Amino acid sequence: MLDDAGLQALREAARFSPDNLPLRRHLADQLLGKGYLAEAEAEYRAALVLAPGDPAIAAGLAEAFVRQSAYGPALSVLEPFLSTPGHAPRLGVIAARALLGEGDAHGAARRYHEAVSRDASLADADLAARLTPQPAAPAGNPVGTSWGGPPAGPAHQPVQPLQQPVDGPDAAQVERSAISFADVAGMEAVKEALRVKLLLPIQQPELFKAFGKRAGGGVLLYGPPGAGKTHLARAAAGELGAAFVNVGLSDVLDMYIGSSERNLRGMFDLARRHRPCVLFFDEVDALAARRSDMRQAHTRQLVNQFLAELDGVDQHANEGVLVLAATNAPWYIDVAFRRPGRFDQLVFVPPPDLAARAAILRILCRDKPLAEMDFEAVARVTDLFAGADLKGVVDRAVEAKLHQSISAGRPIPLSTADLLAAAQAVRPAAVREWLGTARNYVMHANDSGAWDELMPWIKQVR
């Protein structure tokens, strides 16, 4: 619900006069200006139906998309107008921001400079700075790292932000994330923990250098299935503008003795070549299980190799490599991984609360035709739904609405009632079952206090 009386009045007026284009456009502009991005997007969409060729409305819709980090949809809206000679320069600046968000720095620079050359008043110093590549250090002249570390040398290369998409043989493994923390609904405590541990040492190097803290380290994300641990890791890479290496079990495990260890070392070497880099291990309990539970020596050796790579061959080996790992079963991980300097911070990724569920639903529905929506009402009936469950609710509602639209021969907007009906048909069990398992460890195997933060959650299990 909007907490601005003026906007509420405008919205009511638009509801009673849905074909009043100037009113809808004015409402959309006001919503965008005050940061109600999802609501602005819906109004711009409605206005664009009334005036499909209006570049100002298209610019507003694209701006709403960009500010929600939805860069692909923004470019799709702008494309028909950008191909027209003499298009409004503002469209070019918005396109530049969207292209930069997708990692196309060259295309973004071309769009931005072309737009500013036609209208100098659109110059954006911050955007221009992000489009300007950092000068390379002169050959043979060692320099310090970007966060004030020691001079570069054969074993310690300066870490520079990744400016261009990765090319060459590593391109299939190294990614550029198109999302940031703005695309992660809720979980503010989790995001803050990641900022302090992983992001701020690179973003504010002098401050952390004063306390002897270096960029890099490890965080173990744990929680129920579908809570968004992988999405959060990608967002951390996007927030930093760093490379992202997603390590799956098939990338490491091999049937031949010694090959798994070599593969694991190769993943760390890949991340070190592309630092700053987020190196992400999903289902890490398969690679870092308790050695006391293992019967075969070569599986214990893989754990030993993992520990050695986390420590690095010297104190600077992993500087700028941010190691994130995710698991649904943190209690099966060898305790040596939780030693300081390794995965020394465990971060619980909880199921989304009511406000977060409403925000997730809003993000999931933002690219769909919508009627007047009450996402809070849907959030109230989806207690203990994980993010994946909420996506299932939206997908089910969309499928039902598509059948109606096909019969009617026109798109019928998605409504609150559609989401409520879909939510009633979904019976998620993953979160409740996971909390039931966690309860056993919290109540009976928690002498170290490692699982204390789960106590408020397991009380919900009946």
C-alpha positions in Angstrom: 0.0 0.0 0.0 1.2 3.5 -0.8 1.8 5.7 2.3 1.5 9.0 0.3 -1.9 10.6 0.4 -1.3 12.5 -2.9 -0.3 9.4 -4.7 -3.3 7.5 -3.3 -5.6 10.2 -4.7 -3.9 10.1 -8.1 -4.2 6.3 -8.2 -8.0 6.5 -7.3 -8.5 9.1 -10.0 -6.7 6.8 -12.5 -8.8 3.9 -11.4 -12.0 5.8 -12.2 -10.6 7.1 -15.5 -8.4 4.3 -16.9 -8.2 5.7 -20.4 -6.9 9.2 -19.2 -3.4 9.0 -20.7 -2.0 12.3 -19.2 -3.3 11.2 -15.7 -1.7 7.8 -16.0 1.6 9.2 -17.2 1.6 11.8 -14.4 0.9 9.1 -11.8 3.6 6.9 -13.2 6.2 9.7 -13.1 5.3 10.6 -9.5 5.6 6.9 -8.4 9.0 6.6 -10.1 10.2 9.9 -8.6 9.3 8.7 -5.1 10.8 5.2 -5.5 7.6 3.1 -5.8 9.3 1.1 -8.6 6.9 -1.8 -9.0 3.9 0.4 -8.9 5.5 2.9 -11.4 6.2 0.0 -13.7 2.6 -1.1 -13.6 1.3 2.4 -14.5 3.8 2.9 -17.3 2.8 -0.5 -18.7 -0.9 0.6 -18.7 0.1 4.0 -20.3 2.1 2.3 -23.0 -0.9 0.2 -23.9 -2.8 3.5 -24.5 0.1 5.1 -26.4 2.5 2.3 -27.7 4.7 4.8 -29.6 5.3 7.3 -26.9 9.1 7.5 -26.2 8.6 9.4 -22.9 6.5 6.6 -21.5 8.9 4.0 -22.8 11.7 5.9 -21.1 9.9 5.9 -17.8 9.2 2.2 -18.0 12.8 1.4 -18.9 14.0 3.6 -16.0 11.8 1.7 -13.6 13.2 -1.6 -14.9 16.8 -0.4 -14.6 16.3 0.8 -11.0 15.0 -2.7 -10.2 18.1 -4.2 -11.9 15.9 -5.7 -14.6 18.3 -4.8 -17.4 17.1 -7.2 -20.1 13.4 -6.0 -20.0 14.6 -2.4 -20.0 16.6 -3.0 -23.3 13.6 -4.8 -24.8 11.4 -1.7 -24.2 14.0 0.7 -25.5 15.1 -1.3 -28.6 12.3 -0.2 -31.0 12.9 3.5 -30.2 16.7 3.3 -30.3 16.6 2.0 -33.9 14.8 5.2 -34.9 17.0 8.0 -36.2 16.9 11.1 -34.0 15.5 9.3 -30.9 15.4 11.2 -27.6 18.9 11.3 -26.0 17.5 10.3 -22.6 16.7 6.9 -24.1 20.4 6.4 -24.9 21.5 7.2 -21.3 19.0 4.8 -19.9 20.2 2.2 -22.4 23.8 2.8 -21.4 22.9 2.1 -17.7 21.1 -1.1 -18.7 23.9 -2.3 -21.0 26.4 -1.6 -18.2 24.3 -3.7 -15.8 24.5 -6.6 -18.3 28.3 -6.3 -18.5 28.5 -4.7 -22.0 30.7 -1.8 -21.0 31.7 -1.1 -24.7 28.1 -0.8 -25.8 27.2 1.2 -22.8 30.0 3.8 -23.5 28.9 4.1 -27.1 25.3 4.8 -26.2 26.2 7.2 -23.4 28.6 9.4 -25.4 26.3 9.5 -28.4 23.4 10.7 -26.1 25.5 13.3 -24.2 27.0 14.7 -27.5 23.4 15.6 -28.5 22.3 16.8 -25.1 25.0 17.8 -22.7 22.5 18.4 -19.8 22.2 14.6 -19.6 25.8 14.1 -18.5 26.1 11.8 -15.5 29.5 12.0 -13.8 29.0 8.7 -11.8 27.9 6.8 -14.9 30.8 8.2 -17.0 33.3 7.2 -14.3 32.0 3.6 -14.3 32.3 3.6 -18.1 35.9 4.8 -18.0 38.4 1.8 -17.9 41.1 2.0 -15.2 44.6 2.8 -16.7 46.9 -0.2 -16.6 50.1 0.0 -14.5 53.3 0.6 -16.5 55.2 -2.5 -17.3 57.9 -3.4 -14.9 56.7 -0.9 -12.3 55.2 -2.8 -9.3 52.2 -1.2 -7.7 50.1 -1.9 -4.6 46.8 -3.7 -4.7 43.6 -1.8 -5.1 42.9 -2.1 -1.4 46.3 -1.1 -0.1 48.0 -4.4 0.1 51.7 -5.1 -0.4 53.5 -4.5 -3.6 52.8 -6.8 -6.5 55.2 -9.6 -7.2 55.4 -13.0 -8.8 53.3 -14.5 -6.1 51.0 -11.6 -5.4 49.3 -9.8 -8.3 47.3 -6.6 -7.9 43.6 -7.1 -7.9 41.6 -5.0 -10.2 37.8 -4.9 -10.7 36.7 -7.0 -13.7 35.9 -4.4 -16.3 34.9 -6.5 -19.3 33.2 -9.9 -19.9 35.6 -12.8 -19.5 37.1 -14.1 -22.8 39.3 -17.1 -23.6 39.3 -20.6 -22.3 37.9 -19.7 -18.9 34.8 -18.0 -20.3 32.6 -21.0 -19.9 33.3 -21.2 -16.2 33.7 -17.5 -15.2 30.4 -15.5 -15.2 29.3 -11.9 -14.7 26.3 -11.7 -12.4 23.5 -9.4 -13.7 21.8 -9.2 -10.3 22.7 -7.4 -7.1 21.4 -7.2 -3.5 18.5 -5.1 -4.9 17.2 -8.2 -6.5 17.2 -10.1 -3.2 14.0 -9.5 -1.2 14.3 -9.3 2.5 17.2 -11.0 4.3 18.7 -7.7 5.4 20.7 -9.3 8.2 22.2 -11.9 5.8 23.1 -9.2 3.3 24.7 -7.0 6.0 26.8 -10.0 7.1 28.0 -10.5 3.6 28.8 -6.8 3.1 30.9 -6.6 6.2 32.7 -9.9 5.7 33.2 -10.0 1.9 32.3 -6.8 0.1 33.4 -3.8 2.3 37.1 -4.9 2.5 37.3 -4.4 -1.3 34.9 -1.4 -1.5 36.6 0.5 1.4 40.2 -0.8 1.4 41.8 2.0 3.4 39.4 1.6 6.4 40.0 -2.1 6.6 43.7 -1.8 6.0 43.9 0.4 9.1 42.6 -2.6 11.2 44.8 -5.1 9.4 41.9 -6.8 7.5 42.5 -8.0 4.0 40.0 -8.6 1.2 38.9 -12.3 1.0 37.7 -15.0 3.2 35.0 -17.5 3.5 31.3 -17.6 4.5 29.1 -20.7 4.8 25.5 -20.1 4.0 23.1 -22.7 5.4 19.4 -23.1 5.6 16.4 -25.0 4.1 16.2 -25.9 0.4 14.9 -23.1 -1.9 15.6 -20.2 0.5 17.8 -18.5 -2.1 21.4 -19.3 -1.1 22.6 -19.6 -4.7 20.7 -16.4 -5.7 22.3 -14.6 -2.8 25.8 -15.7 -3.8 25.2 -14.4 -7.4 23.9 -11.1 -6.0 27.0 -10.7 -3.8 29.2 -11.0 -7.0 26.9 -8.6 -8.8 27.0 -6.1 -5.9 30.8 -6.1 -6.1 31.1 -6.2 -9.8 33.3 -9.3 -9.4 33.7 -12.4 -11.4 31.6 -15.4 -10.4 32.7 -19.0 -10.5 29.9 -21.5 -9.6 31.5 -24.9 -8.7 29.3 -27.9 -9.0 30.0 -31.4 -7.8 30.6 -32.6 -11.4 33.4 -29.9 -11.7 35.4 -31.5 -8.9 34.5 -35.2 -8.3 36.3 -37.7 -10.5 36.5 -41.5 -10.4 40.3 -41.6 -10.7 42.3 -41.1 -7.5 44.0 -37.7 -7.4 41.9 -36.2 -10.1 39.3 -34.7 -7.8 42.1 -32.9 -5.8 43.6 -31.5 -9.1 40.1 -30.3 -10.2 39.6 -28.6 -6.9 42.9 -26.8 -7.1 42.1 -25.8 -10.6 38.9 -24.1 -9.4 40.8 -22.0 -6.9 43.5 -21.2 -9.5 40.8 -20.0 -11.9 39.3 -17.7 -9.2 42.8 -16.3 -8.4 43.4 -15.4 -12.0 40.1 -13.4 -12.2 40.1 -11.7 -8.8 38.2 -10.0 -7.3 36.1 -13.2 -7.7 33.3 -14.9 -5.8 34.1 -18.6 -5.8 30.8 -20.4 -4.9 30.5 -24.1 -3.8 26.9 -25.4 -3.7 26.1 -28.5 -1.7 29.5 -28.1 -0.1 28.8 -30.9 2.4 29.6 -33.4 -0.4 33.1 -32.0 -0.6 33.7 -31.1 3.0 32.1 -33.9 5.0 33.4 -35.0 8.4 36.6 -37.1 7.9 35.7 -39.2 10.9 32.7 -40.5 8.8 34.8 -41.5 5.8 36.1 -45.0 5.3 38.3 -44.4 2.2 41.6 -42.5 2.4 41.2 -40.8 -1.0 37.9 -39.1 0.1 39.7 -37.8 3.2 42.4 -36.5 1.0 39.9 -34.4 -0.9 38.9 -32.7 2.3 42.5 -32.1 3.2 43.1 -30.5 -0.3 40.0 -28.3 0.3 41.4 -27.1 3.6 44.8 -26.4 2.1 43.3 -24.3 -0.7 41.3 -22.3 1.7 44.5 -21.6 3.7 46.5 -20.7 0.5 50.2 -21.3 -0.2 51.0 -17.9 1.3 49.1 -15.3 3.2 48.2 -13.4 0.1 47.2 -16.3 -2.1 43.5 -15.9 -1.7 43.4 -12.2 -1.3 40.5 -10.9 -3.4 39.0 -14.4 -3.6 35.7 -14.4 -1.8 34.7 -18.1 -1.0 31.1 -18.7 -0.5 29.6 -22.1 0.2 26.0 -23.3 0.6 24.6 -26.4 2.2 21.3 -27.7 3.6 23.2 -29.9 6.1 25.8 -27.8 7.9 26.1 -30.4 10.7 27.7 -32.9 8.4 30.6 -30.5 7.5 34.0 -31.2 9.1 34.6 -28.9 12.0 38.0 -28.0 10.6 36.3 -25.9 8.0 34.9 -23.6 10.7 38.3 -22.6 11.9 39.2 -18.9 11.7 40.6 -18.1 8.2 38.4 -20.7 6.5 34.6 -20.7 6.7 34.8 -18.9 10.0 31.4 -17.3 9.6 28.2 -19.3 9.4 25.3 -17.3 8.1 21.8 -18.7 8.4 19.6 -18.0 5.3 16.1 -18.3 6.8 12.8 -18.8 5.1 11.4 -15.4 4.1 9.2 -13.5 6.6 5.9 -11.9 5.7 7.5 -8.6 4.3 10.1 -10.6 2.4 7.5 -12.9 0.9 5.5 -9.9 -0.3 8.6 -8.4 -1.8 9.5 -11.7 -3.5 6.1 -12.0 -5.0 6.3 -8.4 -6.3 9.6 -9.2 -8.0 8.3 -12.4 -9.5 5.3 -10.7 -10.9 6.9 -7.5 -12.2 7.2 -8.6 -15.8 3.6 -9.9 -16.1 0.3 -8.1 -16.9 -1.2 -7.3 -13.5 -4.5 -6.1 -12.1 -4.6 -4.3 -8.7 -2.5 -6.5 -6.5 -2.4 -7.1 -2.8 0.8 -9.0 -2.3 0.6 -8.7 1.4 -2.6 -10.8 1.4 -0.8 -13.6 -0.5 2.2 -13.3 1.8 -0.1 -13.9 4.9 -1.3 -17.3 3.6 2.2 -18.5 2.6 3.9 -18.9 6.0 7.0 -21.1 5.8 7.1 -20.9 2.0 10.6 -20.6 0.6 11.5 -18.5 -2.4 11.3 -21.5 -4.6 7.8 -22.3 -3.3 6.7 -18.8 -4.0 7.9 -19.0 -7.6 5.9 -22.2 -7.9 2.8 -20.3 -6.7 3.3 -17.6 -9.4 4.0 -20.2 -12.1 0.9 -22.1 -11.2 -1.2 -18.9 -11.3 0.3 -17.8 -14.6 -0.5 -21.2 -16.2 -4.1 -20.9 -15.1 -4.3 -17.3 -16.4 -2.8 -18.3 -19.7 -5.6 -20.9 -20.3 -8.2 -18.1 -19.6 -6.3 -15.7 -21.9 -6.2 -18.2 -24.7 -9.9 -18.8 -24.5 -10.6 -15.1 -24.4 -8.2 -14.3 -27.2 -6.5 -11.5 -25.2 -4.2 -11.2 -22.2 -6.1 -11.2 -18.9 -4.2 -9.6 -16.1 -3.1 -11.6 -13.1 -5.0 -10.8 -10.0 -4.7 -11.3 -6.2 -7.3 -14.0 -6.3 -5.3 -16.0 -8.9 -2.3 -16.0 -6.5 -4.4 -16.9 -3.5 -6.0 -19.8 -5.4 -2.5 -21.1 -6.5 -1.2 -20.8 -2.9 -4.0 -22.9 -1.6 -3.0 -25.7 -4.1 0.6 -25.7 -3.1 1.7 -27.6 0.0 5.4 -26.9 0.6 7.1 -29.4 3.0 10.8 -28.7 2.5 11.1 -25.9 5.1 9.1 -27.7 7.8 11.0 -30.9 7.3 14.3 -29.1 7.4 13.4 -27.4 10.6 12.4 -30.7 12.1 15.8 -32.1 11.3 17.5 -28.9 12.6 15.6 -29.3 15.9 17.4 -32.5 16.7 20.8 -30.8 16.4 19.8 -27.7 18.2 18.3 -29.6 21.2 20.7 -32.5 21.4 24.0 -31.7 19.6 24.7 -28.1 20.3 27.3 -28.0 23.0 29.4 -25.5 21.1 26.4 -23.2 20.6 26.9 -23.2 16.8 23.2 -23.6 16.1 21.8 -21.1 18.7 20.4 -18.8 16.0 18.1 -21.6 14.9 16.3 -21.7 18.2 13.5 -19.1 17.3 12.8 -21.0 14.1 12.5 -24.6 15.5 9.9 -23.4 17.9 7.6 -23.1 14.9 7.8 -26.9 14.3 4.9 -28.7 15.7 
